[in-house]
Amino acid sequence: MTKTLYFITIAGMRPYDESINPSENMFVTIGAIGEGFHNYHHTFPQDYATSEFGITLNPTTLFINLMAKIGWAYDLKTIPKEVILARQRRTGCLKQKSADIGSASAATNSKTEVFTRPE
């Protein structure tokens, strides 16, 4: 059982930091009610939402937001979009590979839109 859980948490995308094992896994996200955003959570542990997608597929964040409305949760920290994109460019899916350095295609990576927080 433990090996299966370990595999599930490392099998997936690493859009924020490719050098760490925790990954984004949709099966874990659905099965664990929004707790499958491991790569984001381990890259930005100070963000209370554990995901840049807000309440989308993350009922835990919805619950924390409700607690904040009634005053039971406060000082909730989030990560600005610019910081997320900078980190993706430095260590994640937007990182330039050594063969891409200097090429125009590396500067205009279509993955940028996939991992930005909705307004």
C-alpha positions in Angstrom: 0.0 0.0 0.0 2.8 2.4 0.9 4.6 1.8 -2.3 1.4 2.4 -4.3 0.8 5.7 -2.5 4.4 6.8 -3.1 4.1 6.0 -6.8 0.9 7.9 -7.1 2.4 11.0 -5.5 5.5 11.0 -7.8 3.7 10.0 -11.0 2.6 13.1 -12.7 3.6 16.6 -13.9 6.2 18.8 -12.1 5.3 22.2 -13.5 6.9 24.2 -10.7 10.0 22.3 -9.7 11.2 19.4 -11.9 14.0 18.5 -9.4 11.7 17.3 -6.6 9.7 14.1 -6.4 6.2 15.5 -5.5 4.1 15.9 -8.6 0.7 17.2 -9.8 -1.6 14.1 -10.1 -5.2 14.5 -11.1 -6.1 11.0 -9.7 -4.8 12.1 -6.3 -6.5 15.5 -6.6 -9.9 13.9 -7.2 -9.5 11.0 -4.8 -8.1 13.1 -2.0 -10.6 15.9 -2.5 -8.1 18.5 -3.8 -4.9 17.4 -2.1 -3.0 16.3 -5.2 -1.2 19.5 -6.0 2.0 18.2 -4.4 4.5 19.9 -6.6 2.9 23.3 -6.1 2.6 22.7 -2.3 6.2 21.6 -1.9 7.5 24.5 -4.1 5.3 27.2 -2.4 4.5 25.8 1.1 3.5 29.3 2.4 0.4 29.4 0.1 -2.6 28.3 2.1 -4.5 27.0 -1.0 -1.8 24.4 -1.9 -2.7 25.2 -5.5 -2.6 28.1 -7.8 -6.1 27.2 -9.1 -8.1 28.5 -6.2 -11.1 26.5 -5.3 -11.2 24.6 -8.6 -10.9 20.9 -7.6 -9.9 22.0 -4.1 -12.7 21.9 -1.6 -10.2 22.3 1.2 -9.4 25.8 0.0 -13.1 26.5 -0.2 -13.5 25.4 3.4 -10.5 27.6 4.5 -12.1 30.6 2.7 -15.3 30.0 4.5 -13.5 29.9 7.8 -11.8 33.2 6.9 -15.2 34.8 6.2 -16.3 34.0 9.7 -13.0 35.0 11.2 -11.7 31.6 12.2 -8.8 31.7 9.6 -6.7 34.7 8.9 -3.4 35.9 7.5 -3.9 33.6 4.5 -0.9 33.8 2.3 -0.9 33.4 -1.5 1.8 33.6 -4.2 1.6 36.3 -6.8 1.4 35.1 -10.5 4.7 36.7 -11.3 6.5 34.7 -8.7 4.9 31.5 -9.9 5.9 32.2 -13.5 9.4 33.1 -12.5 9.8 29.9 -10.6 8.4 27.9 -13.5 10.9 29.5 -15.8 13.7 28.8 -13.3 13.0 25.2 -12.2 9.7 24.0 -13.7 8.1 23.3 -17.1 9.1 26.7 -18.6 12.8 26.1 -17.8 14.9 26.5 -20.9 16.7 23.3 -21.8 20.3 23.6 -22.8 19.5 23.0 -26.5 16.7 25.7 -26.3 18.9 28.5 -24.9 18.9 31.4 -27.4 16.1 30.0 -29.5 12.9 32.1 -30.0 10.6 29.1 -29.4 11.9 28.7 -25.8 10.8 32.3 -25.0 7.3 31.7 -26.2 6.3 28.5 -24.5 2.6 27.7 -24.8 2.6 26.0 -21.3 2.5 29.5 -19.7 -1.3 29.7 -19.9 -1.9 26.2 -18.4 -0.4 27.0 -15.0 -1.6 30.5 -14.2 -4.0 31.3 -11.4 -7.5 32.2 -12.7 -8.6 35.8 -12.0 
